[in-house]
Amino acid sequence: MSSLANHGLAARSAHRLGRNGQARCATASLRPSCSGIAGARGREARLRVLGDASHAAHQTSTTKVPGDSKVICVGEALFDLIADQKGLPRDKVTSWTPHAGGAPCNVATAAARLGLDVTFVTALGDDEWGEQLMAVCRDRGVRLHAVQRPAGRPTRDVYVVRDSTGDREFAGFGLPGTGEGYADAFIDPEGLPLGELRTADLIKLSDADLEALLGIKLALAFVKPGAVAERFPNARGVLITAGSEGAAYCFHSPTKGEHSGVVPAFDVGVTDTTGAGDAFTAGFIVKMVEAGGLDALAANPQLIKEAVVFASAAGASTCTRSGAIEGQPTRELVQDLYETSKKWYNFW
């Protein structure tokens, strides 16, 4: 059993997946979301959501996870309202285009598009946008399970502005009252549960997370990825993504020792970077599952590098189109970009 939890600045959820879990993975993200993703199948799932106990859906319950899903994603699905005009602050933007998103939803749909059997557990509003998000997931082949839809609550949305290069920045929530009925709707980043992250077996951080959460400069992380891994002594591996700077990694195996490195970013035409990190996460999970699990991957330096390059190709491909989910590539497109790394890039 592998699990991944995102800790962000907006609604907070707690979850435990599987009674006999063998691996826990975590990502820390200073984005306006909080969600979880669990990889590798668990027959029993226990989900506890912190919120208004008056809603039956928010009570602790035990349910069977359907099918043979290799990945279980738990967390938010929402609409990103992406600015049509680049390079403008929110108050200067004149029009917005809604795109389905939300970090765990992005990972679920990306992993399914790349060939994995995925189950998604989420909470959606009792509205048309909630119906649309369910349709998006089903269209991508994602199994929906135990979806909570509190009566009268809207589906969450978030404004996303872009600079002239397409790099995105979250600019606040849309519909008022979306967070009502949920505890800890806004969380002080100083209070994020780093102790929980330090119990995980796999950590994925962005460049923004490094300094904000750990006080580590990106330059040091890329020269010595082990400096980040040292902060998570229980982790088998640490992944660091930094957009156009590329990705760094450090993995440790009890039998094979430490393996670390840096993978440069792919040179692609960037339209919108929303969801790129989530596609990276999905791509890595795909390769981890195909390798036979985290322990098997961590013991093979060649497989680790191949997984990071594949994940980087998935993230880069997502940047070429608008929308975190609409921009997600097929397995064939990612594989084609991955193969170019062997011919044109100094990855190997």
Summary of the structure (lengths in Angstrom):
residues: 348
radius of gyration: 18.8
end to end distance: 30.8
largest distance: 58.5
contacts: 1269
relative contact order: 0.15
helix: 32%
strand: 26%
